[in-house]
Amino acid sequence: MPVLHGLDSRQKQQAFLRDFWQQQALLLPAALRDFDDPLDANDLAGLATMEDACSRIVYGPDFTVEHGPFTDDRLLGLPDSHSTLLVQAVEDFVPELLELRDAFSFIPAWRFEDIMVSFATPGGSVGPHYDHYDVFLIQGVGCRRWKIGQQCDQKTAVRQVDGQQLINQFSQQQEYTLSQGDILYLPPGLAHWGIADEASLTYSVGFRAPSYREFIGEWAYQAEQQLSEWQRFQCSPGTYQAHSGGGVKSIISEQDIARISHELSQLCSDHQLLADTLGLLQTELPEQRQPPAVNFRPDWQWFEENQALISGLRRSTSARLCYACVGGLHTVYCNGEKRQLPGVDPDWVDILCESKFVQNSQLREHCENPAERQCHSNRELLRLVIANGAWEIEEHEL
């Protein structure tokens, strides 16, 4: 795991989280000393020709956008200046990039989005903009200048350019020039504008958070699954009073509103429901990153019969896994699905949510030796992560 100079101790990491995280920009000069790019511009161009890679080109003074996949001729025809090629989730194709994510292990892994890599020719830029997520900009080969602007909000005037939101009035506050191994942290909503001084590669390690609009939509869906058609509004006894005179009272009373508020507050206080909402939102994979369908769902008997062939399990680079423990009950969220596992071994949950490789000996330790109830839950978790494409069985090389 790379060591981040400037954030290389627990004390420094705590200071960063307290004073900068989601608050203000921070430059970490030479944070990755002796940093070697895990890919080059040609490698990135190769990825941009692939159907399952999300890529785009931004070029010219008006920041014109084209979306991939691209042909070789189109990429070779890019101008020698004022152009940028960007590819999302490059760690799916270059697993070595995950070491960059691991450098920020003091941030909860369920916040990680992806690693975008951009190659820019001199003058290349995507324009002045802001993001809704936290990002660490790691400079690879070459130099790129970053102008830091104002803190933006919903009132900030922007213009749409092929799906990009560019800021109409950029108010520069600071400027940094990043060389190879430098890192610039940017919090959500902070305007920034990167311009390549020379041909350069930049690695953007993004950490996402759902908007409350997204959260409420998922929460309402999950809550709906818990409620039956028989659970309906009921007023408190004595709420309605007979009245003299004709006519019908059309007013919704304060008592009616209070009753609904009480029922909804019960749902809002349901920590399991809130955990499910967050866990499912954060582990759902975008359509282009969905793993191939897995038709093979081995039971433990298959593992027992094939132990001599299996070296272990390897985690998919695109896998999204996290878990919550509410009231002593573990719920695991895996690529947008959940499973509650009474009695599961917490160490086994940690291993499958945090590790990259599981040895055959670890499989036996957690799925063969524990008590019956724990064994059953551990095996069910194993089936889940394999069925969802988060983990793959790795066989010994012949």
C-alpha positions in Angstrom: 0.0 0.0 0.0 1.5 3.4 -0.9 2.4 5.7 2.0 1.0 9.2 1.7 3.6 11.6 3.0 1.8 14.3 4.9 -0.9 11.8 5.9 1.4 9.0 7.1 0.2 8.8 10.7 -3.0 8.4 12.5 -2.6 11.8 14.1 -2.2 13.5 10.7 -5.1 11.6 9.2 -7.3 12.7 12.1 -6.2 16.3 11.7 -7.1 16.1 8.0 -10.5 14.7 8.7 -11.2 17.3 11.3 -9.8 20.4 9.4 -10.1 19.7 5.7 -12.4 16.8 4.8 -15.5 18.2 3.1 -14.4 21.7 4.2 -11.5 23.1 2.2 -8.8 22.1 -0.4 -5.4 20.8 0.7 -2.3 20.4 -1.4 0.0 17.5 -0.4 3.3 18.1 -2.3 5.3 14.9 -3.1 2.7 12.9 -1.2 3.6 9.8 -3.4 7.3 9.9 -3.7 8.9 7.9 -6.6 5.4 7.5 -8.1 5.4 5.6 -11.3 2.4 5.7 -13.6 0.7 2.3 -13.8 -0.4 3.1 -17.4 0.4 5.6 -20.1 -1.6 7.7 -22.7 -1.6 4.8 -25.1 -3.0 2.4 -22.5 -5.7 4.9 -21.7 -6.5 5.3 -25.4 -6.8 1.5 -25.7 -9.4 1.5 -22.9 -11.4 4.3 -24.6 -12.0 2.0 -27.6 -13.7 -0.6 -25.4 -17.5 -1.0 -25.2 -17.6 -1.5 -21.5 -15.5 1.5 -20.6 -17.1 4.8 -19.9 -15.0 7.4 -21.8 -15.2 10.9 -23.2 -13.1 13.5 -25.0 -13.3 17.2 -24.2 -11.6 19.6 -26.6 -11.4 23.2 -27.9 -12.2 26.6 -26.3 -15.9 25.7 -25.9 -15.1 22.4 -24.1 -16.9 20.3 -26.8 -17.7 16.8 -25.5 -17.7 13.5 -27.4 -18.6 10.2 -25.7 -16.9 6.9 -26.4 -16.2 4.2 -27.3 -13.9 5.7 -29.8 -12.2 4.3 -32.9 -8.4 4.3 -33.2 -8.6 6.8 -36.0 -10.6 9.2 -33.9 -8.1 9.0 -31.0 -5.1 9.4 -33.4 -6.9 12.5 -34.9 -7.0 14.4 -31.6 -5.3 17.8 -31.7 -1.9 18.1 -30.1 -3.2 20.8 -27.7 -6.4 21.7 -25.8 -7.8 18.2 -25.6 -8.5 15.8 -22.8 -9.3 12.1 -22.8 -11.1 10.8 -19.7 -12.0 7.2 -18.7 -14.1 6.3 -15.6 -13.5 3.3 -13.3 -10.1 2.4 -14.8 -9.4 0.2 -11.8 -11.8 -2.3 -13.4 -9.3 -2.8 -16.1 -6.0 -2.0 -14.3 -6.3 -3.6 -10.9 -3.0 -2.1 -9.8 -4.8 1.2 -9.5 -6.6 -0.1 -6.4 -3.4 0.6 -4.5 -4.2 4.3 -4.9 -7.5 3.8 -3.3 -5.9 1.8 -0.5 -3.7 4.8 0.3 -6.8 6.5 1.6 -7.8 3.6 3.9 -8.6 6.0 6.7 -11.8 6.9 4.8 -14.6 4.2 5.0 -14.4 2.0 2.0 -18.2 2.2 1.4 -17.6 5.8 0.3 -15.3 4.9 -2.6 -16.7 5.6 -6.1 -14.0 4.9 -8.7 -10.7 6.1 -10.1 -11.0 8.2 -13.2 -7.9 8.7 -15.3 -7.4 11.7 -17.7 -4.8 12.4 -20.2 -4.5 16.0 -21.4 -2.4 17.6 -24.1 -1.0 21.1 -23.4 -3.8 23.5 -22.7 -6.3 20.6 -22.2 -9.1 21.2 -19.8 -12.7 20.2 -19.1 -13.5 23.7 -18.0 -14.5 25.4 -14.7 -16.9 23.1 -12.7 -17.6 21.5 -9.3 -18.3 18.0 -8.1 -20.8 16.6 -5.6 -18.2 14.2 -4.2 -14.8 14.3 -2.5 -11.8 13.8 -4.8 -8.1 13.3 -4.4 -6.3 14.4 -7.6 -3.1 12.5 -8.0 -0.7 13.9 -10.6 1.1 11.4 -12.8 3.5 12.3 -15.5 3.6 15.9 -16.6 2.2 19.0 -14.9 -1.3 20.4 -14.5 -2.4 23.7 -13.0 -5.4 23.8 -10.8 -7.3 27.0 -10.2 -9.5 26.9 -7.1 -12.6 29.0 -7.1 -15.6 29.7 -4.9 -17.7 27.3 -2.9 -20.8 26.6 -5.0 -24.4 25.7 -4.1 -27.7 25.3 -5.8 -27.7 29.0 -6.6 -24.5 28.9 -8.6 -25.2 29.8 -12.2 -24.0 27.0 -14.6 -24.5 26.2 -18.2 -24.9 22.7 -19.7 -22.4 21.5 -22.3 -23.2 18.0 -23.4 -23.9 16.8 -19.8 -21.2 18.9 -18.2 -22.2 21.7 -15.9 -19.7 24.6 -16.4 -19.7 27.5 -14.0 -20.6 30.8 -15.6 -18.6 33.0 -13.3 -15.5 31.4 -11.9 -13.9 33.4 -9.1 -10.4 32.3 -8.6 -9.1 32.1 -5.0 -6.0 30.0 -5.3 -3.8 28.2 -7.8 -1.6 25.1 -7.5 0.7 23.5 -10.1 0.9 19.7 -9.5 3.9 17.6 -10.6 4.3 13.9 -10.5 3.5 12.5 -7.1 1.6 15.6 -5.8 -1.9 15.2 -4.5 -4.7 17.9 -4.3 -7.8 17.2 -2.2 -11.0 18.9 -3.2 -14.2 18.8 -1.1 -17.7 18.7 -2.7 -19.0 21.9 -4.2 -15.6 23.6 -4.5 -15.1 25.2 -8.0 -12.0 24.1 -9.7 -10.4 24.3 -13.2 -7.5 22.2 -14.3 -5.3 23.1 -17.2 -2.5 21.0 -18.5 0.8 22.9 -18.8 2.2 19.9 -20.8 1.1 16.4 -21.7 0.0 14.9 -18.4 -1.9 12.1 -16.7 -4.1 12.7 -13.6 -5.7 10.1 -11.4 -8.9 11.2 -9.7 -9.8 9.0 -6.7 -13.5 9.8 -5.9 -15.5 9.2 -2.8 -19.3 9.4 -3.2 -22.2 10.2 -0.9 -25.9 9.9 -1.9 -28.0 13.0 -2.1 -30.9 13.2 0.4 -33.2 13.2 -2.7 -31.7 9.8 -3.7 -31.8 8.6 -0.1 -35.4 9.5 0.4 -36.4 7.7 -2.8 -34.6 4.5 -1.8 -35.9 4.8 1.8 -39.5 5.2 0.6 -39.1 2.1 -1.6 -37.6 0.0 1.2 -40.2 1.2 3.7 -43.0 0.3 1.2 -41.7 -3.3 1.2 -42.2 -3.5 4.9 -45.8 -2.1 4.9 -48.9 -4.1 4.1 -52.1 -2.9 2.5 -53.8 -3.3 5.9 -51.6 -0.6 7.5 -53.6 2.5 7.0 -54.2 5.9 8.6 -56.2 5.6 11.8 -57.1 8.7 13.8 -56.7 8.6 17.6 -59.9 7.8 19.6 -61.9 10.9 20.2 -60.2 12.9 17.4 -63.4 13.5 15.5 -66.2 15.5 17.2 -69.8 15.7 16.1 -70.8 19.3 15.2 -74.1 21.0 15.0 -75.5 22.4 11.8 -75.5 21.1 8.3 -72.6 20.7 5.9 -69.4 18.6 5.9 -66.2 19.6 7.6 -63.4 19.5 4.9 -60.5 20.5 7.1 -57.5 18.2 7.8 -57.1 18.6 11.5 -53.9 19.2 13.5 -54.6 15.8 15.2 -54.7 14.1 11.8 -51.4 15.6 10.8 -49.9 14.7 14.2 -51.0 11.1 13.8 -49.3 10.7 10.4 -46.2 12.5 11.8 -46.1 9.9 14.6 -46.3 6.9 12.2 -43.7 8.3 9.9 -41.4 9.1 12.7 -41.5 5.5 13.8 -40.2 4.5 10.3 -37.6 7.3 10.4 -36.3 5.9 13.7 -35.9 2.4 12.3 -32.1 2.0 12.2 -32.3 -1.2 10.2 -34.3 0.5 7.5 -31.9 3.4 7.4 -28.9 1.0 7.2 -30.6 -0.9 4.4 -31.2 2.3 2.5 -27.6 3.5 2.7 -26.1 0.1 2.2 -28.1 -0.6 -1.0 -27.5 2.9 -2.4 -23.8 2.7 -1.9 -23.3 -0.8 -3.3 -25.5 -0.6 -6.4 -23.3 -0.7 -9.5 -23.9 1.5 -12.5 -25.2 -0.4 -15.5 -21.9 -0.3 -17.4 -20.1 -1.9 -14.4 -22.5 -4.8 -13.8 -20.6 -8.1 -13.5 -21.4 -10.9 -16.0 -24.3 -13.1 -14.9 -23.2 -15.9 -12.6 -25.0 -19.2 -13.2 -22.7 -21.2 -11.0 -23.7 -21.0 -7.3 -21.8 -23.7 -5.5 -22.9 -25.1 -2.2 -20.4 -26.1 0.5 -20.5 -29.7 -0.7 -19.0 -28.6 -4.0 -16.2 -26.8 -2.1 -15.5 -29.9 -0.1 -15.3 -32.1 -3.2 -13.0 -29.6 -5.1 -10.7 -28.4 -2.3 -7.7 -29.8 -4.1 -8.4 -27.7 -7.1 -9.1 -24.4 -5.3 -6.4 -22.0 -4.3 -8.9 -19.5 -2.9 -11.2 -16.6 -3.8 -10.3 -13.4 -5.6 -12.4 -10.2 -5.2 -13.7 -8.5 -8.4 -12.2 -5.1 -8.9 -15.7 -3.6 -9.4 -17.2 -5.2 -6.3 -19.0 -3.0 -3.8 -19.4 -4.5 -0.4 -20.2 -3.2 3.0 -22.2 -4.2 6.1 -24.1 -2.9 9.1 -24.7 -4.4 12.5 -28.0 -3.2 14.0 -29.1 -4.7 17.3 -26.5 -7.4 17.0 -27.7 -8.6 13.6 -25.3 -8.4 10.6 -26.7 -7.3 7.2 -24.3 -7.5 4.3 -24.8 -5.3 1.2 -23.2 -6.7 -2.0 -23.6 -5.0 -5.4 -27.0 -3.6 -4.6 -28.4 -6.7 -2.8 -28.7 -7.4 0.9 -28.7 -10.4 3.1 -29.4 -10.6 6.9 -27.3 -13.3 8.5 -28.1 -14.3 12.1 -25.1 -15.7 13.8 -22.6 -15.0 11.1 -19.0 -14.7 12.2 -18.0 -11.0 12.3 -14.5 -11.9 11.3 -15.8 -13.6 8.1 -17.9 -10.6 7.3 -14.8 -8.4 7.6 -12.7 -10.7 5.5 -15.2 -10.8 2.6 -15.9 -7.0 2.7 -12.3 -5.8 3.2 -9.9 -8.4 1.6 -8.7 -8.9 -2.0 -7.9 -12.6 -1.7 -9.1 -15.4 0.6 -6.9 -18.4 1.0 -8.4 -21.9 0.9 -7.4 -22.4 4.5 -9.5 -19.4 5.5 -12.5 -20.9 3.6 -12.2 -24.0 5.7 -11.6 -22.2 8.9 -14.8 -20.1 8.6 -17.1 -22.4 6.7 -16.2 -25.9 8.0 -15.2 -25.6 11.6 -17.6 -23.3 13.5 -20.8 -24.3 15.2 -23.7 -25.3 13.0 -25.6 -22.0 13.0 -22.5 -19.9 12.4 -21.4 -22.3 9.7 -24.7 -22.0 7.9 -24.6 -18.2 7.9 -20.9 -18.1 6.8 -21.7 -20.4 3.9 -24.7 -18.4 2.9 -22.6 -15.2 2.8 -20.0 -17.1 0.6 -22.8 -18.1 -1.8 -24.1 -14.5 -1.9 -20.8 -12.9 -2.8 -20.1 -15.5 -5.5 -23.6 -15.3 -7.0 -23.4 -11.5 -7.2 -20.1 -11.6 -9.0 -18.2 -9.9 -6.1 -15.9 -12.8 -5.6 -14.6 -15.4 -8.0 -13.2 -18.9 -7.4 -9.5 -19.2 -8.3 -8.1 -22.6 -9.2 -4.5 -23.7 -8.9 -2.4 -23.2 -12.0 -1.8 -26.5 -13.8 
